[in-house]
């Protein structure tokens, strides 16, 4: 019984509100990305590159809004900002459903992205206020996978029956449901927790560790969305139809529960370096598998089944790493904004690569990005390791006085 309690989050309110804000609103468009790309291409008659750039516009504004508020996350009213961001995103999605003009739609998607960005920053910053950020991040990602299961099943049918406008309504309804949980978010981080972790709380957003953490998140998500944006298109090439792909994506999301569960159970028992490296290489290998699987249904299917498991395992540890660098939540919020920048850039890059040389070009880009991701991650990993070594000595000095 004691072991079971140790696996539970320290605060369900914190976990649910951070999940609803950062993922249920902030990153919902990421889950819907394959269906949105296909619907945009079908309904608006765009090619891969044009569809990629349209989606990129939304995520760029998510990044801008998230990065804009990141420096004030230590004192900003997080709950209020998250509620405002969610309402903006919901209204923009409802409005998008009735817009046919490409330029007006792009403007509305930018507004939706800005609202999502506020929610993303507040949710990620809340993780930093937890006693065990890695465990909270793990539980958040378990909920994210559960959301992904529903999205994969519901959005695939919605796209088939109602097209692009139906998808925007479905996003608005999903985000409205998240409003039930956001009010549980702490308005500000507890003062006693910041005092306890004062050693890392004052780190600048322009420190080497912070900048490398942001680049790590950017490259991690760019690599992910380079393939994820067109995973539905590749699936059609290997012989699946939209409904079959919806079932396949739902199954892989169900299997994906294993990844964040492992992160939540293990936590930092073995440190962060090995889990982060495993996550970066694992997600890269899976991306290669389904991108290069356009001529092999077996290879494509096997890789797709591992997408959520590897992604959410890696994301839990990367979120925990960002939270460990700064207990005010500023680095976590800024890193989340760079996560969305990667989401924005990924579809545009892969769209251009597909147009130029097919999915083999995309695979080459993925390999390069994986290597750079690990390289940048080494700096914040080393910083956290050095601080943990210094903590016992600091504690001893404080006790002596």
Order of alpha helices (4+ residues) and beta strands (2+ residues): alpha-alpha-alpha-alpha-alpha-alpha-alpha-alpha-alpha-alpha-alpha-alpha-alpha-alpha-alpha-alpha-alpha-alpha
